[in-house]
Amino acid sequence: MLTVKKTGLYTSVQDLGRFGYRKLGVPASGAMDSYAASVANSLLENEEEDAVLEITMTGPTLVFEKSTYIAVSGAELSMKCNGEAIEKNTVHKIEAGDEISFGQLEHGFRSYLAVKGGFLTKKVLDSRSFYFPVTEMGKIREHMQLPYDETLAFEPKISSVTTKGFYKENILKVSPGPEYAMLNDRQLETIFTKDFTIAKENNRMAYQLEEAVEGHNKSMLTSATLPGTIQFTPAGKLIILMRDGQTTGGYPRVLQLSSTAVSLLAQKKYGDHIRLRMH
């Protein structure tokens, strides 16, 4: 078991996501930055779908009750084992009783901690991803315990990797959405030539952008959406749906982020700047 000593700002268990239930209104959920989660799992030679801890901005303090191996990828977030600094994107041996803690966020927004064999929390609708109210909770709680299998010996084929530069990129690649044709030349010019700022309203459900585009008066029936769908409000605001975003929406779906762009956006926080570019 892993015991949560401190929770951090917003830490949850996530895997690749919950699929096949959107017709019931259940979001996909899963790791916001699927790329970083896959890096951590790959270092441990885990299965792609193994569950990890998603750590947002401020990290938790965790006590491991059994020996294992861990890897952390994603944001530049300082990390210590029993008070000694350790590196991200590296396999670390963990002994029973070891304490992992996190410090200052330097760059990015979300980190992913993988354990050998993955976290073995309860599956709900074929996924371990936290999403309240589908799951009992939306984030970890103080003193709760997360199960994993003990691993006494493991020799990784690759003990560390380098992902330098990815999270400093600010260009998000998009493709046309179903209502792309409604955009006029002035709107297109603004969308593809201006920088946008991440608004305070950003979370696992959606990211809003501060700057407005020329508005519109188009109405439409509520239609299906996906993670990465960019909705365009009548007031000219762009709202980008994320992993916990609703499965349908009534605003025009003018653009769609690529999966890589969703991962990159997940590493942006309030005040960061992005630019949209057609894929």
C-alpha positions in Angstrom: 0.0 0.0 0.0 0.9 3.6 -0.5 -0.3 5.9 2.3 -1.2 9.5 1.5 0.4 11.8 4.2 -0.4 15.0 2.4 -2.6 15.3 -0.7 -1.1 18.3 -2.6 -3.4 20.6 -4.5 -5.2 18.1 -6.8 -3.8 14.6 -7.0 -5.8 11.8 -8.6 -5.5 8.3 -10.0 -5.7 8.2 -13.8 -5.2 5.7 -16.5 -5.8 6.0 -20.3 -9.5 6.7 -19.7 -13.0 5.4 -19.6 -14.3 4.5 -23.1 -17.6 3.2 -24.4 -19.8 5.2 -22.0 -20.1 8.6 -23.7 -23.6 7.7 -24.8 -24.5 7.6 -21.1 -22.9 11.1 -20.5 -19.7 9.7 -18.9 -16.6 11.6 -19.9 -13.4 9.8 -21.0 -11.3 11.1 -18.1 -7.8 9.7 -17.9 -4.4 11.4 -17.7 -4.6 15.0 -18.9 -1.1 14.7 -20.3 -1.2 11.2 -21.7 2.3 11.6 -23.2 3.9 12.2 -19.7 1.9 9.4 -18.2 3.1 7.0 -20.9 6.8 8.1 -20.4 6.5 7.2 -16.7 4.9 3.8 -17.4 7.3 3.0 -20.2 10.4 3.5 -17.9 9.0 0.9 -15.6 8.0 -1.4 -18.5 4.4 -1.2 -17.4 1.4 -1.8 -19.6 0.2 1.3 -21.4 -3.1 1.4 -19.5 -1.6 1.0 -16.0 -2.9 3.6 -13.6 -0.6 6.5 -12.4 -0.9 9.4 -10.0 -1.7 12.7 -11.7 -0.2 15.5 -9.6 -1.3 19.1 -10.3 0.9 22.1 -9.4 1.6 21.2 -5.8 2.7 17.6 -5.0 1.6 15.2 -2.3 3.7 13.5 0.4 3.5 9.7 0.0 4.7 6.8 2.2 5.4 3.5 0.5 4.6 0.5 2.7 6.2 -2.1 0.3 9.3 -2.2 -1.9 8.8 -1.1 -5.5 10.2 1.1 -8.3 8.8 4.5 -9.4 9.2 6.9 -12.2 7.9 10.5 -12.5 7.4 12.5 -15.7 5.7 15.7 -16.8 6.1 19.1 -15.1 9.4 20.3 -13.7 8.4 19.7 -10.0 11.2 19.2 -7.5 11.1 15.8 -5.8 12.7 14.2 -2.8 13.0 10.7 -1.4 13.5 10.7 2.4 14.6 14.4 2.1 17.2 13.7 -0.7 16.6 15.2 -4.1 15.9 12.7 -6.9 15.4 13.2 -10.7 12.3 12.9 -12.8 12.2 10.7 -16.0 14.4 8.2 -14.1 13.7 4.8 -12.5 14.1 4.9 -8.7 14.2 1.9 -6.3 11.8 2.5 -3.3 12.1 0.5 -0.1 9.4 -0.1 2.4 8.9 3.0 4.5 10.4 5.4 2.0 8.7 8.9 1.8 8.3 10.8 -1.5 7.6 14.5 -1.3 7.4 17.3 -3.9 8.6 20.9 -3.7 8.6 23.9 -6.0 7.0 23.9 -9.4 9.5 25.2 -12.0 7.8 24.6 -15.3 4.6 22.9 -16.6 1.6 22.1 -14.4 1.1 18.4 -14.1 3.4 15.5 -13.1 2.8 11.7 -13.3 4.1 9.2 -10.8 4.0 5.6 -11.9 4.7 2.6 -9.8 5.9 -0.8 -11.1 2.8 -2.7 -12.1 0.5 0.3 -11.8 -1.8 1.4 -9.0 -4.4 -1.2 -8.3 -7.4 0.9 -7.2 -10.9 -0.3 -8.0 -12.0 -0.3 -11.6 -15.3 1.5 -12.3 -16.7 1.1 -15.8 -13.5 -0.5 -17.0 -11.2 2.2 -15.7 -9.4 3.2 -12.6 -9.5 6.9 -13.5 -11.0 9.1 -10.7 -14.0 11.1 -11.8 -16.7 12.0 -9.2 -19.5 11.0 -9.2 -18.8 8.0 -11.3 -16.1 7.1 -8.8 -16.3 7.6 -5.1 -14.0 10.6 -5.2 -12.4 12.9 -7.6 -9.0 13.3 -5.9 -7.0 11.5 -3.2 -7.6 12.2 0.4 -5.3 12.4 3.4 -4.6 9.1 5.1 -6.1 7.0 2.3 -4.2 4.0 0.9 -3.6 3.1 -2.7 -2.7 -0.5 -3.4 0.1 -1.8 -5.6 2.1 -5.0 -5.9 5.4 -5.4 -4.2 8.4 -5.6 -6.5 11.7 -6.6 -5.0 13.9 -6.7 -8.1 13.7 -5.0 -11.4 16.3 -4.2 -14.0 14.9 -1.6 -16.5 16.1 -1.8 -20.1 16.2 2.1 -20.0 16.7 3.7 -16.7 16.2 7.4 -17.8 15.0 9.5 -20.7 15.1 13.2 -21.7 12.0 15.2 -22.7 13.7 18.6 -22.6 11.8 21.4 -24.5 8.4 19.8 -25.0 6.6 21.6 -22.2 8.1 25.0 -23.2 6.4 24.8 -26.6 3.3 27.0 -26.9 1.9 26.2 -30.3 -1.1 23.9 -30.2 -1.9 22.1 -33.5 -5.6 22.0 -34.4 -7.8 20.7 -37.2 -11.2 22.0 -38.4 -14.2 21.1 -36.3 -17.7 20.3 -37.5 -18.7 24.0 -37.5 -15.4 25.4 -38.8 -17.0 26.8 -41.9 -19.0 29.4 -39.9 -15.8 31.3 -39.1 -15.3 34.4 -41.2 -12.0 35.9 -42.4 -11.7 38.3 -39.5 -12.3 35.6 -36.9 -9.8 33.3 -38.6 -7.2 36.0 -38.7 -7.6 36.5 -34.9 -7.6 32.8 -34.1 -4.5 32.0 -36.1 -2.3 35.1 -35.7 -2.8 36.2 -32.1 -1.5 34.8 -28.9 -4.1 33.6 -26.3 -3.8 33.6 -22.5 -4.9 30.8 -20.3 -7.7 32.1 -18.1 -8.3 31.4 -14.4 -11.1 29.1 -15.5 -9.0 26.0 -16.2 -9.3 22.5 -14.8 -9.8 18.9 -15.9 -13.1 19.8 -17.5 -12.1 22.7 -19.7 -9.7 25.5 -20.4 -11.0 29.0 -21.2 -8.9 31.6 -23.1 -8.9 35.2 -22.0 -8.9 37.0 -25.3 -12.2 37.1 -27.3 -12.7 36.7 -31.0 -15.4 38.6 -32.9 -18.7 37.0 -31.7 -21.5 35.3 -33.6 -25.2 34.7 -33.4 -25.3 31.1 -34.7 -27.5 28.7 -32.8 -27.3 24.9 -33.0 -28.6 21.7 -31.5 -26.6 20.2 -28.7 -24.1 17.9 -30.4 -21.3 15.4 -29.5 -18.0 16.7 -28.2 -14.6 15.2 -27.5 -11.5 16.0 -25.4 -9.8 18.8 -27.3 -12.9 20.2 -28.9 -12.8 24.0 -29.1 -16.2 25.6 -28.6 -17.0 29.1 -29.7 -19.4 31.1 -27.6 -21.6 33.9 -29.0 -19.5 36.4 -27.0 -16.5 35.3 -28.9 -14.8 33.2 -26.2 -13.0 30.0 -27.0 -13.5 27.1 -24.6 -11.3 24.0 -24.9 -12.8 20.8 -23.5 -10.4 18.5 -21.6 -10.4 15.0 -20.3 -13.4 15.4 -17.9 -15.3 17.6 -20.3 -19.0 17.1 -21.1 -19.9 14.7 -23.8 -22.2 17.1 -25.6 -22.4 20.9 -26.0 -24.5 23.6 -27.6 -21.7 25.9 -28.8 -20.2 25.6 -32.3 -17.3 23.2 -32.4 -15.0 25.2 -34.6 -11.7 23.4 -34.0 -10.3 20.2 -32.6 -6.9 19.8 -30.8 -4.6 16.9 -31.7 -3.9 14.5 -28.9 -0.4 15.9 -28.5 -1.8 19.4 -28.3 -4.2 18.3 -25.5 -1.2 16.9 -23.5 0.7 20.2 -24.1 -2.2 22.3 -23.0 -2.6 20.2 -19.9 0.9 21.6 -18.9 -0.3 25.2 -19.1 -1.6 27.2 -16.2 -3.2 30.6 -15.6 -1.4 33.4 -17.4 0.6 31.1 -19.8 0.3 32.0 -23.5 -0.5 29.7 -26.4 -1.0 30.0 -30.2 -3.2 27.9 -32.4 -1.9 26.5 -35.7 -3.7 24.4 -38.3 -2.4 20.9 -38.4 
